[in-house]
């Protein structure tokens, strides 16, 4: 019998602790919790973590949702509409045109490029620049444009969770460092300028 009473007192102590905790948090007493200004408090939850790889933000940024709807007629994420390769006085330029504001991007040189599920993708060139456009339409794709002598190929790699990755093949002499490049956005276009 004594063991039963001890267990009973343990349950009472546990219930009392829960009631005190709820009262201290504003959850007991039958009234609504207040936020300190006399206003009813609302429940919130922590935001879900990003599924996009962490990186320094790029200098380009998407326009606010209101501006997007004015520019491309909807609040839909932008989709790539054209890709071109051209020579410039400073080197070579790859231009990505979108049907809405230019998206943010992540970029890095890689030894080899891969697409969906890590599948290796062969691309012409000796240096490989990956550019990932963040916040684009999941349907965004493009046909490879005509390349030139220094940038022989630009290819779609994958589009996962609205992040479209593209590979840019660059011809460089054996043993040369990765070529310098700049990425800028203007309106509905993103320019990748590969320096000589």
C-alpha positions in Angstrom: 0.0 0.0 0.0 2.7 2.4 0.9 4.2 2.1 -2.7 0.9 3.1 -4.1 0.7 6.3 -2.0 4.2 7.3 -3.1 3.2 6.8 -6.7 0.1 8.8 -6.1 2.0 11.7 -4.5 4.4 11.6 -7.5 1.5 12.1 -9.9 0.1 15.0 -7.8 3.5 16.6 -7.7 3.9 16.2 -11.5 0.4 17.6 -12.1 1.1 20.6 -9.8 4.3 21.4 -11.7 2.5 21.3 -15.1 -0.2 23.6 -13.7 2.3 26.1 -12.3 4.3 26.1 -15.6 1.2 26.8 -17.6 0.1 29.5 -15.2 3.5 31.2 -15.4 3.4 31.0 -19.2 -0.1 32.5 -19.4 -1.6 29.2 -20.5 -3.7 28.5 -17.4 -6.6 30.3 -15.8 -9.0 30.0 -18.7 -8.1 33.4 -20.3 -6.0 34.2 -23.3 -2.3 34.8 -23.0 -1.2 38.4 -23.5 1.9 39.7 -25.2 2.8 42.3 -22.6 0.8 45.2 -24.3 -2.6 43.8 -23.3 -3.0 42.2 -26.8 -3.8 38.5 -27.2 -0.6 36.6 -28.0 -0.5 34.4 -31.1 1.3 31.2 -31.5 4.3 31.2 -33.8 6.6 28.5 -35.0 10.2 28.7 -36.0 10.9 29.0 -39.7 12.0 25.9 -41.5 15.7 25.8 -42.3 16.6 26.6 -45.9 17.2 23.7 -48.3 19.5 25.9 -50.4 23.3 25.5 -49.7 24.7 28.3 -47.5 26.8 30.8 -49.4 27.5 34.5 -49.4 24.7 36.4 -51.0 25.3 37.6 -54.5 25.1 41.2 -55.5 22.0 40.5 -57.6 18.7 40.2 -55.9 15.2 39.4 -56.9 12.6 42.2 -56.9 9.9 42.2 -54.2 6.8 40.2 -55.1 4.8 43.2 -56.1 7.4 44.3 -58.6 7.6 40.8 -60.1 4.0 40.8 -60.9 4.3 44.1 -62.6 7.3 43.1 -64.7 6.4 39.6 -65.9 2.6 39.7 -65.4 2.5 37.2 -62.5 4.1 36.4 -59.1 5.6 33.2 -60.7 9.4 32.8 -60.4 11.3 33.7 -63.5 12.1 31.2 -66.2 15.2 31.3 -68.5 14.1 32.3 -72.0 17.5 32.5 -73.9 21.2 31.9 -73.4 23.9 33.3 -75.7 27.7 33.3 -75.9 29.6 36.2 -77.4 33.2 37.7 -77.5 33.7 41.1 -75.8 36.7 43.4 -75.7 37.6 42.1 -72.2 37.0 38.4 -72.9 33.8 36.4 -73.4 30.2 36.9 -72.1 27.5 34.4 -71.4 24.1 36.1 -71.2 21.1 34.5 -69.5 17.8 36.1 -70.2 14.7 35.6 -68.0 11.0 36.3 -68.3 11.1 38.2 -65.0 13.6 39.9 -62.7 17.1 38.4 -62.7 17.4 35.8 -59.9 20.1 35.5 -57.2 22.9 33.2 -58.0 25.7 31.1 -56.5 28.8 30.3 -58.4 32.0 28.2 -58.2 34.6 26.5 -60.3 34.5 22.7 -60.2 36.9 20.0 -61.4 34.0 18.1 -62.9 30.3 18.8 -63.4 27.3 16.7 -62.3 23.6 16.9 -62.7 20.7 15.2 -61.0 21.5 12.5 -58.6 25.2 13.2 -58.9 25.3 11.9 -62.5 28.5 13.1 -64.2 28.0 15.5 -67.2 30.7 15.8 -69.8 31.1 19.3 -71.1 33.7 20.8 -73.6 36.5 22.8 -72.0 39.2 22.4 -69.4 37.8 24.7 -66.7 34.2 24.3 -65.5 32.2 27.1 -63.9 28.9 26.2 -62.2 26.3 28.9 -61.7 23.2 28.2 -59.8 20.2 30.5 -60.2 18.2 30.6 -57.0 14.4 31.1 -57.0 13.7 30.2 -60.7 10.8 28.3 -62.1 11.2 24.5 -61.5 10.4 24.2 -65.2 13.3 26.4 -66.3 15.5 24.7 -68.9 17.4 25.8 -72.1 18.9 24.3 -75.1 22.7 24.6 -75.3 23.6 27.8 -77.2 26.3 28.0 -79.9 29.7 28.4 -78.2 32.9 30.0 -79.3 36.6 29.1 -79.2 37.1 30.0 -75.6 33.6 29.1 -74.2 32.7 26.0 -76.3 29.7 24.9 -74.3 27.1 26.2 -71.8 24.8 23.5 -70.6 21.8 23.0 -68.3 22.8 20.7 -65.4 19.8 20.3 -63.1 16.9 22.2 -61.5 16.2 21.1 -57.9 13.9 23.0 -55.5 13.9 26.1 -57.8 17.7 26.2 -58.0 18.7 25.8 -61.6 22.4 24.9 -62.1 24.2 25.5 -65.4 27.7 24.5 -66.4 30.0 26.8 -68.4 33.0 25.1 -70.1 36.0 27.3 -70.6 39.2 26.5 -72.6 42.4 27.5 -70.7 46.0 26.5 -71.2 47.2 23.4 -69.3 48.2 24.3 -65.7 46.6 27.8 -65.9 44.7 29.2 -63.0 40.9 29.4 -63.2 40.0 32.4 -65.3 38.7 35.5 -63.5 35.0 36.3 -64.1 32.3 38.7 -63.0 28.6 38.1 -62.7 26.2 41.0 -62.9 22.5 41.4 -63.3 20.6 44.1 -65.1 16.8 43.9 -65.3 15.9 40.5 -66.8 19.4 39.4 -67.7 22.4 37.9 -65.9 25.8 38.4 -67.5 28.8 36.1 -66.8 31.9 37.9 -68.1 35.0 35.7 -68.3 38.1 37.7 -68.4 41.1 37.1 -70.8 
